[in-house]
């Protein structure tokens, strides 16, 4: 296939490397001619590095570079061009004007693709004489390594175009998912669950950024905590995407941004690229804070309050670590909470406020256990409870009592946003999990992750969060509710009216 890539910036050069490596001929062009020369040099360096590491032969590198052609004029005639990939800046006017010029000089059979990450494909296509041949082809950076591409048909895209583009992507070894033309498409939309809930926890002083990140990594298994991720991406970029998607979905409560973000962006606290974000970077940056020392009494007696599976698992975990389970007058009272608060358990069951703390059941099978305190908890009880939970070598995080705690709320938000995407028909359940796993690096697709917990249990969690907080962001989706009621997995599309 002969592909013209219009735009030789970071994304254009990455797409060019991907295409020539896969055996396609690429015409690379840009309004700034020097950018093309720089991009070709970049691709050469990347391919030569691959050869040095044994991933390509020297002959394959030279063959690929022979297929990378420099083009002086983006709007030059191209009778043999099969596909155009537009990769210029995220500006509706710039993209439309370029595509109109290309439409005038390329054959009617040539397919057009835009690499937009945030603009409506339908709006871009509306500026063309023939909008039916344009679709979105959203790559992620770095293109050769991020092996997922979103194929986004616009409202007027011909039915055959998405399958042609998806087949092209899959033929190169990348995964392709077909996604509706909605704000944020699929991956960016799905990623809002984590980066809106984490700042909400920070707003409420449940823990600091480092504490939330530790729980996200150790309890949920994320490679990076949400605040580390925002610092890497750039808070200015994250904030723009969050606002765009929230506004695009008409201020959906489930996607609501934090009030903390605008001032941090205005102050230039954008993350790694500015030297300071939620963390500080550079030669003079302080070392990460060490875990606080364990200073309490690990042999203080413990009473686990309540009955049911969560209480049983907590008792088993404590027994395995050598804890002394005893209802002595001085015993610590530990309450497993699921979408609820320690304070509500104290009030409901008449528990001693000074000696009662919460334990997140999600954390019990992980390297880090999470302990929740209330404003009435005795500080010595906190120290002793931490020592009890750390007795067998576990790390222990202490957080402020809040409905659901840190890990439950982060996971509930991730899964809830994914079920909303499935409910809207933006993508199939399988494509949601494929794209999010590849694009965001989660340990599992959000729907499969939800199935590990169980639809009914997740529904109980979100209902409890909704009831306890009154915040509509936690209202369970129909997708989750139906599957909880019917005993279906979250990954099951189910029967539709058109069956």
C-alpha positions as CSV (number, residue, x, y, z in Angstrom):
1,X,0.0,0.0,0.0
2,X,1.2,3.5,-0.7
3,X,0.5,5.9,2.2
4,X,0.9,9.6,2.3
5,X,1.5,10.9,5.8
6,X,0.8,14.6,6.1
7,X,2.5,16.0,9.1
8,X,6.1,15.0,10.2
9,X,5.9,15.8,13.9
10,X,6.1,13.3,16.7
11,X,3.0,11.4,15.6
12,X,3.7,11.6,11.9
13,X,7.2,10.3,12.2
14,X,6.0,7.5,14.4
15,X,3.3,6.5,12.0
16,X,5.9,6.6,9.2
17,X,8.2,4.2,11.1
18,X,5.3,1.9,11.7
19,X,4.2,1.8,8.1
20,X,7.6,1.3,6.4
21,X,8.5,-1.4,8.9
22,X,5.3,-3.2,7.9
23,X,6.3,-3.1,4.2
24,X,4.3,-0.1,3.0
25,X,5.6,2.7,0.9
26,X,5.3,6.1,2.7
27,X,5.3,9.6,1.2
28,X,6.1,11.8,4.2
29,X,5.4,15.5,3.9
30,X,4.9,18.6,6.0
31,X,4.2,22.3,5.5
32,X,7.7,22.8,7.0
33,X,10.2,21.0,4.7
34,X,12.9,20.8,7.3
35,X,10.5,18.7,9.5
36,X,10.5,16.0,6.8
37,X,14.3,15.8,6.8
38,X,14.4,15.7,10.6
39,X,11.7,13.0,10.6
40,X,13.5,10.8,8.1
41,X,16.7,11.1,10.2
42,X,14.7,10.1,13.3
43,X,13.2,7.1,11.6
44,X,16.6,6.0,10.3
45,X,18.0,6.2,13.9
46,X,15.1,4.2,15.3
47,X,15.5,1.5,12.7
48,X,19.2,1.3,13.1
49,X,18.8,1.0,16.9
50,X,16.4,-1.8,16.3
51,X,19.0,-3.5,14.1
52,X,21.7,-3.1,16.8
53,X,19.3,-4.8,19.3
54,X,18.7,-7.7,16.9
55,X,15.1,-6.9,16.2
56,X,15.7,-6.1,12.5
57,X,18.4,-7.1,10.0
58,X,20.5,-4.4,8.3
59,X,18.9,-5.4,5.0
60,X,15.4,-4.9,6.4
61,X,16.4,-1.5,7.7
62,X,17.7,-0.4,4.3
63,X,14.6,-1.8,2.6
64,X,12.3,0.1,4.9
65,X,14.2,3.3,4.4
66,X,14.0,2.9,0.6
67,X,10.2,2.9,1.1
68,X,10.3,6.2,3.0
69,X,10.0,9.0,0.4
70,X,10.4,12.7,1.2
71,X,7.7,14.8,-0.4
72,X,8.2,18.5,-0.9
73,X,4.5,19.5,-1.2
74,X,1.7,17.9,0.9
75,X,-0.7,18.7,-1.9
76,X,1.3,17.2,-4.7
77,X,-0.6,15.0,-7.1
78,X,-0.5,11.3,-6.2
79,X,-2.3,9.0,-8.6
80,X,-1.0,5.9,-6.8
81,X,-1.7,6.9,-3.2
82,X,-4.1,4.5,-1.5
83,X,-4.4,6.1,1.9
84,X,-3.7,9.5,3.4
85,X,-3.0,9.8,7.1
86,X,-3.3,13.4,8.3
87,X,-1.2,14.0,11.5
88,X,-1.0,17.8,11.8
89,X,-1.8,19.8,15.0
90,X,-5.1,19.4,16.8
91,X,-6.9,22.3,15.1
92,X,-10.1,21.7,13.2
93,X,-9.5,24.4,10.6
94,X,-5.9,23.3,9.9
95,X,-7.0,19.6,9.4
96,X,-9.9,20.4,7.3
97,X,-8.0,22.8,5.0
98,X,-5.2,20.3,4.5
99,X,-7.6,17.5,3.7
100,X,-9.6,19.6,1.2
101,X,-6.3,20.3,-0.6
102,X,-5.5,16.6,-0.7
103,X,-9.0,15.8,-1.9
104,X,-8.5,18.0,-4.9
105,X,-5.3,16.3,-6.1
106,X,-5.8,12.6,-5.1
107,X,-7.9,10.0,-6.8
108,X,-11.5,9.4,-5.6
109,X,-10.5,5.9,-4.5
110,X,-7.9,7.2,-2.0
111,X,-9.1,6.7,1.6
112,X,-8.5,9.5,4.1
113,X,-7.7,9.1,7.8
114,X,-7.2,11.7,10.5
115,X,-5.0,11.0,13.6
116,X,-7.0,13.3,15.7
117,X,-7.1,12.5,19.4
118,X,-9.8,14.9,20.5
119,X,-11.7,16.5,17.6
120,X,-14.9,15.1,16.1
121,X,-14.2,13.0,13.0
122,X,-17.6,13.9,11.7
123,X,-16.8,17.6,12.0
124,X,-13.5,17.2,10.2
125,X,-15.2,15.2,7.4
126,X,-18.0,17.8,7.1
127,X,-15.5,20.1,5.4
128,X,-14.9,17.7,2.5
129,X,-16.7,17.3,-0.7
130,X,-16.8,13.6,0.0
131,X,-17.0,12.9,3.7
132,X,-17.7,9.3,3.2
133,X,-14.1,8.3,2.7
134,X,-12.7,9.8,5.9
135,X,-12.4,8.0,9.2
136,X,-10.3,8.5,12.3
137,X,-7.1,6.4,12.7
138,X,-6.0,7.3,16.2
139,X,-2.5,6.1,17.0
140,X,-0.8,6.4,20.4
141,X,2.7,7.7,21.1
142,X,5.2,6.1,20.7
143,X,3.4,4.5,17.7
144,X,5.7,1.5,17.2
145,X,5.4,0.5,20.8
146,X,1.8,1.4,21.6
147,X,0.3,-1.5,19.7
148,X,-3.3,-0.3,19.7
149,X,-5.1,1.9,17.1
150,X,-8.6,3.3,17.4
151,X,-10.6,3.2,14.1
152,X,-13.3,5.9,14.3
153,X,-15.9,6.2,11.6
154,X,-17.7,9.5,11.3
155,X,-21.5,9.8,10.8
156,X,-21.1,9.8,7.0
157,X,-18.1,7.3,6.7
158,X,-18.8,4.5,4.1
159,X,-19.5,1.2,5.8
160,X,-16.5,-0.5,4.2
161,X,-13.9,2.0,5.3
162,X,-13.5,1.0,9.0
163,X,-13.0,-2.6,8.1
164,X,-10.3,-1.7,5.5
165,X,-8.4,0.4,8.0
166,X,-8.8,-2.1,10.8
167,X,-7.5,-4.9,8.6
168,X,-4.5,-2.7,7.6
169,X,-3.7,-2.1,11.3
170,X,-4.0,-5.7,12.2
171,X,-1.8,-6.8,9.3
172,X,1.1,-4.9,11.0
173,X,0.8,-6.7,14.3
174,X,-1.1,-3.9,16.1
175,X,-4.5,-4.3,17.5
176,X,-7.4,-2.3,16.0
177,X,-10.7,-1.4,17.8
178,X,-13.6,0.2,16.1
179,X,-15.0,3.1,18.2
180,X,-17.9,5.5,17.9
181,X,-17.2,9.1,17.1
182,X,-17.7,10.4,20.7
183,X,-15.6,12.7,22.9
184,X,-12.3,11.1,23.8
185,X,-13.2,8.0,21.6
186,X,-12.4,5.0,23.8
187,X,-9.0,4.9,25.5
188,X,-9.0,8.6,26.6
189,X,-12.6,8.3,27.7
190,X,-11.9,5.1,29.7
191,X,-8.9,6.7,31.4
192,X,-11.0,9.4,33.0
193,X,-12.2,7.1,35.7
194,X,-8.8,7.0,37.4
195,X,-7.8,10.6,36.9
196,X,-11.0,12.1,38.1
197,X,-11.5,9.9,41.2
198,X,-8.0,10.3,42.5
199,X,-8.2,14.1,42.7
200,X,-11.6,13.7,44.4
201,X,-9.9,11.6,47.1
202,X,-7.3,14.3,47.4
203,X,-10.0,17.0,47.7
204,X,-11.4,15.1,50.7
205,X,-8.0,14.7,52.4
206,X,-8.4,10.9,52.4
207,X,-4.7,10.7,51.8
208,X,-1.9,12.6,50.1
209,X,-0.9,12.1,46.5
210,X,1.9,9.7,47.4
211,X,-0.3,7.7,49.7
212,X,-3.0,7.3,47.0
213,X,-0.4,6.3,44.4
214,X,1.0,3.6,46.8
215,X,-2.4,2.1,47.2
216,X,-3.1,2.3,43.5
217,X,0.1,0.4,42.7
218,X,0.2,-2.1,45.5
219,X,-3.5,-2.9,46.0
220,X,-4.8,-2.5,42.4
221,X,-1.7,-3.5,40.6
222,X,-1.3,-0.4,38.5
223,X,2.1,0.3,37.1
224,X,1.9,3.9,38.0
225,X,-0.3,5.7,40.5
226,X,-2.7,8.3,39.1
227,X,-0.7,11.3,40.3
228,X,2.5,9.8,38.9
229,X,0.7,9.3,35.6
230,X,-0.6,12.9,35.5
231,X,2.9,14.2,36.2
232,X,4.2,12.1,33.3
233,X,1.5,13.0,30.9
234,X,1.5,16.7,32.0
235,X,-1.3,18.0,34.1
236,X,-2.1,20.7,31.5
237,X,-2.7,17.9,28.9
238,X,-4.7,15.8,31.3
239,X,-6.8,18.7,32.4
240,X,-7.7,19.7,28.8
241,X,-8.7,16.1,28.0
242,X,-10.7,15.8,31.2
243,X,-12.6,19.0,30.5
244,X,-13.1,18.2,26.8
245,X,-14.7,14.8,27.5
246,X,-16.8,16.1,30.5
247,X,-18.1,19.0,28.4
248,X,-18.6,16.7,25.4
249,X,-20.8,14.4,27.5
250,X,-22.8,17.4,28.7
251,X,-21.3,17.6,32.1
252,X,-21.8,14.0,33.1
253,X,-21.4,13.5,36.8
254,X,-19.4,10.3,36.2
255,X,-16.7,12.3,34.4
256,X,-16.7,15.4,36.6
257,X,-13.3,17.1,37.0
258,X,-11.8,18.2,40.3
259,X,-11.7,21.8,41.3
260,X,-8.1,21.3,42.3
261,X,-6.8,21.1,38.8
262,X,-7.3,24.6,37.2
263,X,-5.1,26.4,39.9
264,X,-2.4,23.8,39.6
265,X,-2.3,24.3,35.8
266,X,-2.3,28.1,36.2
267,X,0.6,27.8,38.6
268,X,2.6,25.8,36.1
269,X,2.6,22.7,38.2
270,X,2.4,20.5,35.1
271,X,4.6,17.6,36.2
272,X,7.9,16.3,34.9
273,X,8.2,18.8,32.0
274,X,8.1,21.8,34.4
275,X,10.1,20.1,37.2
276,X,7.2,20.2,39.6
277,X,3.7,18.7,39.7
278,X,2.3,16.5,42.4
279,X,5.9,15.5,42.9
280,X,9.2,17.5,42.5
281,X,11.7,16.4,39.8
282,X,15.3,17.2,39.0
283,X,18.7,16.9,40.6
284,X,17.6,18.7,43.8
285,X,14.3,16.8,44.1
286,X,13.9,15.1,47.5
287,X,13.9,11.3,47.7
288,X,10.6,9.6,47.8
289,X,9.2,9.6,51.4
290,X,10.0,6.4,53.2
291,X,7.3,4.3,54.8
292,X,6.7,5.5,58.3
293,X,8.2,3.1,61.0
294,X,6.0,0.7,62.8
295,X,5.8,1.7,66.4
296,X,2.7,0.1,67.8
297,X,2.1,-3.2,69.8
298,X,1.6,-6.1,67.4
299,X,0.3,-8.4,70.1
300,X,-2.7,-6.2,71.2
301,X,-5.9,-8.3,71.0
302,X,-8.2,-7.8,68.1
303,X,-11.9,-8.2,67.6
304,X,-13.2,-8.4,64.0
305,X,-16.7,-6.8,64.0
306,X,-19.5,-8.2,61.8
307,X,-20.2,-11.4,59.9
308,X,-20.0,-12.5,56.3
309,X,-17.3,-13.3,53.8
310,X,-15.3,-10.1,54.3
311,X,-15.2,-10.5,58.1
312,X,-14.2,-14.2,57.6
313,X,-11.3,-13.3,55.2
314,X,-10.1,-10.6,57.6
315,X,-10.1,-13.1,60.5
316,X,-8.2,-15.7,58.5
317,X,-5.6,-13.1,57.4
318,X,-5.1,-12.0,61.0
319,X,-4.9,-15.6,62.3
320,X,-2.3,-16.4,59.6
321,X,-0.1,-13.4,60.7
322,X,-0.2,-14.5,64.3
323,X,-2.6,-11.9,65.6
324,X,-4.4,-12.5,68.9
325,X,-8.2,-12.6,68.2
326,X,-9.8,-11.8,71.5
327,X,-12.8,-9.7,72.7
328,X,-10.9,-8.3,75.6
329,X,-11.9,-4.8,76.9
330,X,-8.8,-3.2,75.4
331,X,-9.1,-5.1,72.1
332,X,-8.8,-3.2,68.8
333,X,-12.0,-3.5,66.8
334,X,-11.4,-3.9,63.0
335,X,-14.3,-3.5,60.6
336,X,-14.2,-4.6,57.0
337,X,-15.9,-1.9,55.0
338,X,-17.4,-2.2,51.5
339,X,-18.6,1.1,50.1
340,X,-19.4,2.3,53.6
341,X,-17.6,4.1,56.4
342,X,-16.2,3.1,59.8
343,X,-18.2,5.9,61.4
344,X,-21.5,4.3,60.2
345,X,-20.5,0.9,61.6
346,X,-19.7,2.6,65.0
347,X,-23.1,4.3,65.0
348,X,-25.0,1.3,63.8
349,X,-23.4,-1.4,66.0
350,X,-22.5,0.6,69.1
351,X,-18.8,0.0,68.6
352,X,-16.2,1.8,70.7
353,X,-15.2,4.8,68.6
354,X,-11.7,5.2,70.0
355,X,-10.7,1.6,69.3
356,X,-12.5,1.0,66.0
357,X,-10.8,1.2,62.6
358,X,-11.7,0.0,59.1
359,X,-9.8,-2.4,56.8
360,X,-10.3,-2.5,53.1
361,X,-11.1,-6.1,52.0
362,X,-9.6,-5.4,48.6
363,X,-6.2,-4.9,50.2
364,X,-6.1,-8.2,52.1
365,X,-4.7,-10.3,49.3
366,X,-2.1,-7.7,48.2
367,X,1.3,-6.5,49.5
368,X,-0.3,-3.5,51.1
369,X,-3.1,-3.4,53.7
370,X,-5.2,-0.3,54.1
371,X,-6.4,0.9,57.5
372,X,-9.0,3.7,57.9
373,X,-9.3,5.9,61.0
374,X,-12.0,8.3,62.1
375,X,-11.7,11.6,63.9
376,X,-12.5,9.8,67.1
377,X,-9.8,7.1,66.8
378,X,-7.3,7.0,69.6
379,X,-3.8,7.6,68.1
380,X,-2.3,4.6,70.1
381,X,-5.0,2.4,68.6
382,X,-3.9,3.5,65.1
383,X,-0.3,2.7,65.9
384,X,-1.2,-0.7,67.3
385,X,-3.6,-1.6,64.5
386,X,-0.9,-0.8,62.0
387,X,1.6,-3.0,63.8
388,X,-0.9,-5.9,63.9
389,X,-1.5,-5.6,60.1
390,X,2.2,-5.3,59.4
391,X,3.3,-8.2,61.6
392,X,3.8,-10.6,58.7
393,X,5.7,-8.1,56.5
394,X,2.9,-6.3,54.8
395,X,3.1,-2.6,54.1
396,X,0.2,-0.7,55.8
397,X,-1.3,2.6,54.6
398,X,-3.4,4.6,57.0
399,X,-6.1,6.8,55.4
400,X,-9.0,8.9,56.5
401,X,-12.3,7.2,56.8
402,X,-14.4,7.7,53.7
403,X,-17.1,5.6,51.9
404,X,-15.3,2.9,50.0
405,X,-11.8,4.0,50.8
406,X,-9.1,4.6,48.2
407,X,-8.8,1.3,46.3
408,X,-12.5,0.6,46.1
409,X,-13.3,4.1,44.8
410,X,-10.6,4.1,42.2
411,X,-11.6,0.6,41.0
412,X,-15.3,1.4,41.1
413,X,-14.7,4.6,39.0
414,X,-12.6,2.7,36.4
415,X,-15.2,0.0,36.0
416,X,-18.1,2.3,36.1
417,X,-16.8,4.5,33.3
418,X,-16.1,1.4,31.2
419,X,-19.6,0.1,31.7
420,X,-21.0,3.5,30.7
421,X,-18.9,3.2,27.4
422,X,-20.4,-0.3,26.8
423,X,-23.9,0.9,27.6
424,X,-23.6,3.8,25.1
425,X,-22.4,1.4,22.4
426,X,-19.2,3.3,21.9
427,X,-17.3,0.1,21.5
428,X,-17.9,-3.6,22.1
429,X,-16.9,-5.1,25.5
430,X,-14.1,-7.0,24.0
431,X,-12.7,-3.9,22.3
432,X,-13.0,-1.9,25.5
433,X,-10.8,-4.4,27.4
434,X,-8.4,-4.8,24.5
435,X,-7.9,-1.0,24.0
436,X,-7.7,-0.1,27.6
437,X,-5.2,-2.8,28.5
438,X,-3.0,-1.9,25.6
439,X,-3.5,1.9,25.8
440,X,-3.4,2.4,29.6
441,X,-1.4,-0.5,30.8
442,X,-4.0,-1.7,33.4
443,X,-3.4,-5.2,34.8
444,X,-6.7,-6.2,33.2
445,X,-9.4,-4.7,30.9
446,X,-11.8,-2.8,33.1
447,X,-14.8,-5.0,32.4
448,X,-12.8,-8.2,33.0
449,X,-11.4,-6.6,36.1
450,X,-14.9,-5.9,37.2
451,X,-15.8,-9.6,36.6
452,X,-13.0,-10.6,38.9
453,X,-14.8,-8.7,41.7
454,X,-18.2,-9.8,40.4
455,X,-21.0,-7.7,38.9
456,X,-23.2,-8.1,42.0
457,X,-20.5,-7.2,44.4
458,X,-19.5,-4.1,42.4
459,X,-23.2,-3.1,42.2
460,X,-23.4,-3.3,46.0
461,X,-20.3,-1.1,46.2
462,X,-21.6,1.6,43.9
463,X,-25.0,1.6,45.5
464,X,-23.4,2.0,48.9
465,X,-21.2,4.8,47.6
466,X,-24.2,6.5,46.0
467,X,-26.4,6.1,49.1
468,X,-23.6,7.2,51.5
469,X,-22.4,10.2,49.6
470,X,-25.5,11.2,47.6
471,X,-23.1,11.9,44.7
472,X,-24.6,10.9,41.3
473,X,-21.1,10.1,40.0
474,X,-21.5,6.8,41.8
475,X,-25.0,5.9,40.4
476,X,-24.6,2.3,39.0
477,X,-25.0,2.1,35.2
478,X,-27.8,0.1,33.6
479,X,-25.1,-2.2,32.1
480,X,-23.8,-3.1,35.6
481,X,-27.3,-3.2,37.2
482,X,-28.7,-5.6,34.6
483,X,-25.7,-7.9,34.7
484,X,-25.8,-8.0,38.5
485,X,-29.5,-8.8,38.4
486,X,-29.2,-11.4,35.6
487,X,-26.0,-13.1,36.7
488,X,-24.2,-12.1,33.5
489,X,-20.5,-11.1,33.3
490,X,-19.7,-7.5,32.5
491,X,-17.9,-8.7,29.4
492,X,-21.1,-10.3,28.0
493,X,-22.7,-8.2,25.2
494,X,-26.0,-9.9,25.8
495,X,-29.0,-10.1,23.4
496,X,-30.0,-7.0,21.6
497,X,-33.3,-6.1,20.0
498,X,-31.9,-6.7,16.5
499,X,-30.9,-10.3,17.2
